[in-house]
Amino acid sequence: MSSSSISSSSSSSCHFRVHYDMTFGERDVDTFNNVTEDSYGDGDRGAENFNYGVDEQLLVGFSGQAGRTSFIKFDLDELRDIVDTSSDVDNATLNLFIGTNFITTEGMLNVHILKKSWSGGAKYGSPATNGEVTWNSAKHNQTLWDSPGADGSGDRTGPITSKNITVDSQGYISLDVTEGVEHMIDTGNDYGFTFSYNFSGGLEFVSSESNEQYRPYLEVNATVSCSSSSSSSSSSRSSSSSSSSSSTSNSSSSSSSESSSSSYIGFFTFGENTIAQYTGVTEDTFLYSELADYNFGEATTLEILREMTPGLKNILIKFDLTALESLISSSAYIEGATLYMKTTSLAQDGIEVAVHQINRDWNGGTGIGDPALLGEANYEFFMYTLDPHYVGRWSVAGCLGTDLDVDHVREEMSRNTISESNTWYGWDVKDSVKNQFTNEDYYGFILRYPVLDGDLTFGNGEFYSSEALDSDNRPYLVIDLGVTSSSSSSSSSS
């Protein structure tokens, strides 16, 4: 194992940045829910003062000579809790699902930032009551649009992004609204977006009131200093599952018996990723039952597999966390720990992947699919040996021995369903990191199909390893250290 290096010489200062992926919307997989309002305005004669706040569609385009346009906004208070300034936002994408396409000639869909406060309303195509958005008004009987359909310069900005829409456009479309989200962070006004167009015909987007899996959502990627991230109430790395991607939330809350001189320590990142504070600390490999004598310690990817016919791959990863011993004196200060890994572009099968603590030392090795050298891990050995008395062997091949927690702890720490390519997934490993720190045994984690109800789990997944060519894709471990106090005798963690 290479010696660890650190880009910061002080545990009380922040010299690294932490990346967050999060989604805002009303899907079950979104990081933040109960944040969306949407509606549309109908310029058809007699409907100009109707509200559509609970309609299942968002209309954009022409119906005869009448125009229609939609309005959508997201409450970004949670994002403000995470970022320090708008410059921390790397990118933001508005995702809308085209339910029906009745365009007759292709053209551009333009996105604008709204300048006026408006209210989504609670009508399904009936006369608006006070304060509800319509074609004529941002708030019925209270605030008119400068021009019907929010078409005036006082109603909206110029286009911030555009997308070509054809007669064949279907499903989700993604719109870059980074400029809009940055503007809302700067101004504090979450007025959201509206649309203009130059195509003939129109579109029906699915609204936040419709089928859960097709609802609109806003995806935001941000990179913040640990001083910003340490004050956030929650964070997630996913994608959406969208994705789903399953999201893992971190919270930073702590208490101590005395608080008169307490101070926050912060987030610390271990790994070979560009955002890591501590580097030269990672070993990883995967074990393959069909190449049981082979080592993959320097492969650029980590593979997991379970087939109906013989075929099993498990991932091992560990981090040298001895640097923690100079930062804290007790595992009670560890308030959170999350293992992050990114899937490759390979299609993922939706396999469930559980993470467990490994209970014996192992050697990642130097192979890229080569016969293991002496001392290297493979499917049969945690450290390959020629000893005839089974020295160095896993108690069950593949590091699967769970009786008495010999190879790894039987109880899983967390699990994710791996269904999206090029997506970050996070596993909560706090309890394991606390155990490893207490025992000073940094043997790391195995990622495998779940021990409990795992008989239903088949499929494959592929992640980038610590040897990935692009260091931005390499796995890493984020540890949240709680408060210290010169006057306290004890501290409790949540």
C-alpha positions in Angstrom: 0.0 0.0 0.0 1.4 3.4 -0.9 1.8 6.0 1.8 -1.0 8.4 2.3 -0.6 12.0 1.3 -2.8 15.0 2.3 -3.3 18.3 0.6 -4.1 20.0 3.9 -1.9 20.3 7.0 -4.6 21.4 9.3 -7.7 19.4 10.4 -9.6 22.6 11.3 -9.3 24.2 7.8 -10.9 23.2 4.5 -8.6 22.7 1.6 -10.8 20.4 -0.6 -14.2 20.4 -2.2 -17.1 17.9 -2.0 -19.3 17.1 -5.0 -23.1 16.7 -4.7 -25.6 15.4 -7.2 -29.3 16.0 -6.3 -32.7 16.2 -7.9 -35.7 18.3 -7.1 -39.2 16.9 -8.0 -42.1 14.7 -7.0 -40.8 11.3 -8.0 -40.1 8.8 -5.2 -36.4 8.8 -6.3 -35.9 12.5 -6.1 -33.6 13.9 -3.4 -36.0 16.6 -2.4 -39.8 16.3 -2.7 -42.7 18.7 -2.2 -40.8 21.4 -4.0 -42.6 21.7 -7.4 -45.4 24.0 -8.7 -46.4 23.9 -12.3 -49.3 25.0 -14.5 -50.0 26.4 -18.0 -51.8 29.3 -19.5 -54.4 28.9 -22.2 -54.9 31.7 -24.7 -58.0 30.2 -26.2 -61.0 32.6 -26.1 -62.8 32.1 -22.8 -59.9 30.3 -21.2 -57.6 33.2 -20.6 -58.5 33.3 -16.9 -58.6 29.6 -16.3 -56.1 27.8 -14.0 -54.6 24.4 -14.7 -52.5 24.0 -11.5 -53.5 20.3 -10.9 -53.8 19.3 -14.6 -51.8 16.2 -15.5 -50.4 18.0 -18.6 -48.3 21.1 -19.3 -49.1 22.5 -22.7 -46.8 24.4 -24.9 -47.6 25.5 -28.5 -50.6 26.5 -30.6 -54.1 25.2 -30.7 -55.5 26.9 -33.8 -54.5 30.5 -33.4 -54.5 30.4 -29.6 -51.2 30.1 -27.8 -50.4 28.1 -24.7 -47.4 28.1 -22.5 -46.3 26.4 -19.3 -44.9 27.6 -16.0 -42.7 25.5 -13.7 -40.7 26.3 -10.6 -38.9 24.5 -7.8 -38.3 25.5 -4.2 -34.5 25.7 -4.0 -34.1 26.4 -0.2 -32.4 23.0 0.3 -29.9 23.9 -2.4 -29.1 27.2 -0.6 -28.4 25.2 2.5 -25.7 23.2 0.6 -24.0 25.8 -1.7 -22.2 28.9 -0.5 -22.7 31.0 -3.7 -24.1 30.4 -7.2 -20.6 29.7 -8.4 -20.8 26.4 -6.6 -23.4 25.2 -9.0 -21.6 23.1 -11.7 -24.7 22.5 -13.9 -28.5 22.3 -13.6 -30.8 20.4 -16.0 -34.6 20.6 -16.3 -36.0 17.3 -17.4 -39.5 17.2 -19.0 -41.3 14.2 -20.4 -43.2 14.6 -23.7 -46.4 12.8 -23.2 -48.0 13.8 -26.6 -46.4 15.4 -29.6 -48.7 17.1 -32.1 -46.1 19.2 -33.8 -46.6 19.6 -37.5 -43.3 21.3 -38.4 -40.2 21.2 -36.2 -38.7 24.2 -34.5 -37.1 25.5 -31.3 -38.3 25.2 -27.7 -36.9 28.1 -25.7 -36.6 28.3 -22.0 -36.9 31.7 -20.1 -36.5 32.7 -16.5 -39.6 34.1 -15.0 -39.4 37.5 -13.4 -42.7 37.6 -11.5 -43.9 35.7 -8.5 -46.8 33.3 -9.4 -48.8 30.6 -7.8 -49.5 27.2 -9.4 -53.1 27.0 -8.3 -55.5 24.2 -7.6 -57.8 24.1 -10.6 -58.2 21.5 -13.4 -59.1 23.8 -16.2 -61.7 26.1 -14.5 -61.9 29.8 -13.6 -59.0 30.9 -11.4 -59.5 32.1 -7.9 -57.5 35.0 -6.4 -53.7 34.5 -6.7 -53.7 31.6 -9.2 -51.7 31.7 -12.4 -53.5 32.1 -15.8 -52.7 33.1 -19.3 -53.5 36.7 -18.4 -52.1 36.9 -14.9 -49.2 35.8 -12.7 -51.7 36.0 -9.9 -55.4 36.3 -10.8 -57.0 39.5 -9.7 -53.6 40.6 -8.2 -50.8 40.7 -10.7 -51.2 40.8 -14.5 -48.5 39.6 -16.9 -47.1 42.6 -18.9 -48.2 40.7 -21.9 -50.6 37.7 -21.9 -48.8 34.3 -21.7 -45.9 35.9 -19.8 -44.6 37.2 -23.1 -43.4 40.7 -21.9 -39.9 41.8 -21.1 -41.0 42.4 -17.5 -42.4 38.9 -17.3 -39.4 36.9 -18.4 -35.8 37.0 -19.5 -34.6 36.3 -23.0 -34.0 32.6 -23.8 -31.3 30.9 -21.6 -31.3 27.7 -23.6 -33.1 26.2 -26.6 -33.7 22.7 -27.9 -34.8 21.6 -31.4 -38.1 19.7 -31.3 -39.1 17.5 -34.2 -42.3 15.5 -35.0 -40.5 12.5 -33.6 -39.4 14.0 -30.2 -40.7 11.7 -27.4 -39.9 10.8 -23.8 -37.7 12.9 -21.5 -35.9 15.9 -22.9 -33.1 17.7 -21.0 -32.7 21.4 -20.9 -29.6 23.2 -19.5 -30.9 25.7 -17.0 -27.7 26.3 -15.1 -28.0 30.1 -15.8 -31.5 30.1 -14.4 -30.6 28.2 -11.2 -27.6 30.4 -10.6 -29.8 33.5 -11.0 -32.3 32.1 -8.5 -29.6 31.4 -6.0 -28.3 35.0 -6.4 -31.6 36.7 -6.2 -33.5 34.4 -3.8 -36.4 34.4 -6.2 -37.5 30.9 -7.2 -39.9 32.0 -9.9 -38.9 29.2 -12.2 -39.2 29.0 -16.0 -41.6 29.5 -18.9 -41.3 28.7 -22.6 -41.5 30.1 -26.1 -41.4 28.3 -29.4 -41.4 28.7 -33.2 -42.7 25.3 -34.2 -46.2 24.6 -35.6 -48.5 22.5 -33.4 -47.7 21.8 -29.8 -46.5 19.6 -27.0 -48.0 18.1 -23.9 -45.4 17.6 -21.2 -46.3 15.4 -18.2 -46.9 17.6 -15.1 -46.0 17.0 -11.4 -49.6 15.8 -10.9 -49.4 12.9 -13.3 -47.8 9.4 -13.3 -45.0 9.5 -10.8 -42.3 8.0 -13.1 -42.8 10.6 -15.8 -42.9 13.8 -13.7 -40.6 16.7 -14.3 -37.5 17.1 -12.2 -34.6 19.4 -11.8 -31.1 17.9 -11.5 -28.4 20.0 -9.9 -24.7 19.2 -9.6 -22.7 21.3 -7.2 -19.1 21.3 -5.8 -18.7 23.1 -2.5 -15.9 23.7 0.0 -16.1 21.6 3.2 -16.9 24.8 5.1 -20.1 25.0 3.0 -20.9 21.3 3.0 -20.4 21.0 6.8 -23.3 23.3 7.4 -25.7 21.7 5.1 -28.6 19.8 6.5 -28.7 17.1 3.8 -26.8 16.0 0.7 -27.1 13.4 -1.9 -25.1 11.7 -4.7 -27.0 10.0 -7.3 -28.6 10.4 -9.9 -31.5 10.3 -10.1 -32.8 7.8 -10.0 -33.5 9.0 -11.3 -32.2 8.6 -10.6 -32.5 7.0 -9.4 -30.2 6.4 -8.7 -30.5 5.7 -5.3 -29.5 8.7 -3.2 -27.6 8.7 0.0 -28.2 11.6 2.4 -25.7 12.8 4.9 -26.7 14.8 8.0 -24.4 16.7 10.3 -25.8 16.9 13.7 -24.0 16.4 17.0 -24.2 17.1 20.7 -21.7 17.3 23.5 -21.9 17.5 27.2 -20.3 20.9 27.1 -20.6 23.3 24.2 -18.9 26.4 25.4 -15.8 25.9 23.2 -17.0 23.4 20.6 -16.1 23.7 17.0 -17.0 21.8 13.9 -14.2 19.6 12.4 -15.7 19.0 8.9 -15.8 16.6 6.0 -12.7 14.6 5.1 -12.4 12.7 1.8 -10.2 9.6 1.2 -9.4 8.2 -2.2 -7.7 8.8 -5.5 -10.4 11.0 -6.9 -9.5 14.6 -7.7 -11.7 15.9 -4.8 -9.9 13.7 -2.2 -8.0 15.3 0.6 -6.1 12.1 1.5 -4.7 10.2 -1.4 -2.5 7.1 -1.9 -4.9 5.3 0.5 -7.0 3.0 -1.7 -6.8 -0.6 -2.7 -9.5 -2.3 -4.7 -10.1 -5.4 -6.8 -12.9 -7.8 -7.8 -13.1 -11.6 -7.3 -14.3 -13.7 -10.2 -15.4 -17.3 -9.6 -14.7 -18.3 -13.2 -11.2 -17.0 -13.0 -10.6 -18.0 -9.5 -6.8 -17.8 -9.6 -6.7 -14.4 -11.2 -6.1 -11.0 -9.7 -7.7 -7.7 -10.9 -6.0 -5.2 -8.4 -5.0 -2.7 -11.1 -7.9 -3.1 -13.4 -9.6 0.2 -14.4 -13.0 -1.1 -13.6 -14.6 -3.1 -10.7 -17.3 -5.7 -11.7 -20.1 -7.3 -9.8 -22.1 -10.2 -11.2 -24.5 -12.9 -10.2 -25.8 -15.3 -12.8 -28.3 -18.2 -12.6 -25.5 -20.4 -13.9 -22.1 -20.4 -12.1 -20.7 -16.9 -12.3 -20.0 -14.6 -9.4 -18.0 -11.4 -9.0 -17.6 -9.5 -5.8 -15.9 -6.1 -5.3 -13.4 -5.4 -2.5 -12.3 -1.9 -1.6 -10.5 -0.4 1.4 -9.0 2.9 2.5 -6.1 3.5 4.8 -7.7 5.7 7.5 -4.8 5.9 9.9 -4.8 9.7 9.3 -8.0 9.9 11.3 -6.0 8.9 14.4 -4.4 12.4 14.4 -7.7 14.1 14.0 -9.9 12.4 16.6 -9.5 10.3 19.7 -12.7 8.3 19.6 -15.1 6.9 17.0 -17.8 8.9 18.7 -16.7 11.9 16.6 -17.6 10.0 13.4 -21.0 11.3 12.5 -21.3 10.0 9.0 -19.4 8.1 6.4 -20.4 7.4 2.8 -18.7 5.3 0.1 -19.2 6.7 -3.4 -18.7 4.8 -6.6 -19.6 5.7 -10.2 -20.9 3.2 -12.7 -19.3 3.0 -16.2 -21.1 3.5 -19.5 -21.9 -0.2 -19.5 -25.6 -1.0 -19.4 -26.5 -1.8 -15.8 -28.9 -4.6 -15.0 -30.6 -3.3 -11.9 -28.7 -5.6 -9.6 -29.1 -5.0 -5.9 -25.7 -4.4 -4.3 -25.1 -4.6 -0.6 -22.0 -3.4 1.3 -20.5 -5.3 4.3 -17.5 -4.8 6.4 -14.6 -7.1 5.7 -13.0 -8.8 8.8 -9.7 -9.9 7.5 -6.8 -8.2 5.8 -6.3 -8.7 2.1 -3.9 -7.5 -0.7 -5.4 -5.7 -3.7 -2.6 -6.8 -6.0 -1.2 -5.6 -9.3 -3.1 -7.8 -11.8 -5.3 -6.6 -14.6 -6.8 -10.1 -15.1 -3.6 -12.1 -14.6 -2.8 -15.1 -12.4 -2.4 -13.8 -8.8 1.1 -13.4 -7.5 2.1 -14.5 -4.1 0.3 -12.4 -1.5 -2.4 -11.1 -3.8 -6.1 -11.5 -3.4 -8.2 -13.7 -5.8 -11.4 -15.6 -5.6 -9.8 -18.4 -3.4 -7.3 -16.4 -1.4 -7.2 -13.2 0.6 -3.4 -13.5 0.2 -2.3 -16.1 -2.4 0.0 -18.7 -1.0 1.4 -22.1 -2.0 0.9 -23.5 1.5 -0.9 -26.8 1.3 -2.7 -26.2 4.6 -5.1 -23.5 3.3 -3.2 -20.7 4.9 -4.3 -17.4 3.3 -7.7 -18.8 1.9 -11.1 -17.2 2.4 -13.2 -19.3 4.7 -15.7 -19.4 1.8 -14.4 -18.6 -1.6 -15.1 -15.1 -2.9 -14.9 -13.6 0.6 -18.3 -15.0 1.3 -17.8 -16.6 4.7 -20.3 -15.0 7.1 -20.5 -17.7 9.8 -19.2 -16.0 12.9 -18.4 -13.0 10.6 -15.2 -14.7 9.5 -14.6 -13.1 6.0 -17.1 -10.3 6.4 -19.8 -9.2 8.8 -23.1 -10.9 7.9 -25.2 -7.8 8.6 -25.2 -5.4 5.6 -24.7 -1.7 6.2 -26.7 -0.4 3.2 -27.7 -1.4 -0.3 -28.5 0.2 -3.7 -30.2 -1.0 -6.9 -27.7 -0.3 -9.7 -29.8 0.6 -12.7 -28.1 3.7 -14.4 -24.9 4.1 -16.3 -22.5 6.9 -15.6 -24.1 7.5 -12.3 -22.7 8.0 -8.8 -24.1 5.7 -6.0 -23.5 6.2 -2.3 -23.5 3.6 0.5 -23.8 4.5 4.2 -20.8 2.9 5.9 -20.7 4.9 9.1 -20.9 2.0 11.5 -18.2 0.1 9.7 -15.8 3.1 9.7 -16.4 3.6 13.4 -15.6 -0.1 14.0 -12.5 0.1 11.8 -11.2 3.2 13.6 -11.8 1.6 17.0 -10.0 -1.6 16.1 -7.4 0.1 13.9 -8.2 -2.6 11.3 -8.8 -0.9 8.0 -9.9 -3.9 5.9 -12.6 -2.1 4.1 -15.8 -3.3 2.4 -17.1 -6.0 0.1 -19.9 -5.1 -2.4 -22.0 -8.2 -3.2 -25.5 -9.4 -3.8 -27.4 -9.2 -0.5 -27.1 -12.0 2.0 -30.7 -11.5 3.1 -33.3 -12.1 0.3 -30.4 -12.2 -2.1 -31.7 -15.3 -3.8 -33.8 -13.0 -5.9 -30.9 -10.9 -7.0 -29.3 -11.5 -10.3 -27.5 -9.3 -12.8 -24.3 -7.4 -13.3 -22.8 -3.9 -12.6 -19.6 -2.2 -13.4 -17.9 0.7 -11.6 -14.8 2.7 -12.1 -11.9 1.6 -9.9 -9.2 3.7 -8.2 -7.1 3.0 -11.3 -9.6 4.6 -13.7 -7.8 6.8 -16.3 -10.1 9.8 -15.4 -9.5 10.5 -11.8 -12.8 12.3 -11.6 -14.5 8.9 -11.8 -12.5 7.1 -9.1 -14.3 6.0 -5.9 -13.9 7.8 -2.6 -15.0 7.8 1.0 -16.4 10.9 2.7 -16.2 11.0 6.5 -18.1 13.6 8.6 -16.3 14.4 11.8 -18.4 16.0 14.5 -17.7 18.6 17.2 -14.7 18.8 19.6 -14.7 20.7 22.8 -11.8 21.6 25.1 -14.1 21.7 28.1 -16.2 18.7 27.4 -15.6 15.2 28.8 -17.8 13.4 26.4 -19.5 13.8 23.0 -22.3 11.9 21.5 -22.9 11.4 17.8 -26.2 11.0 15.9 
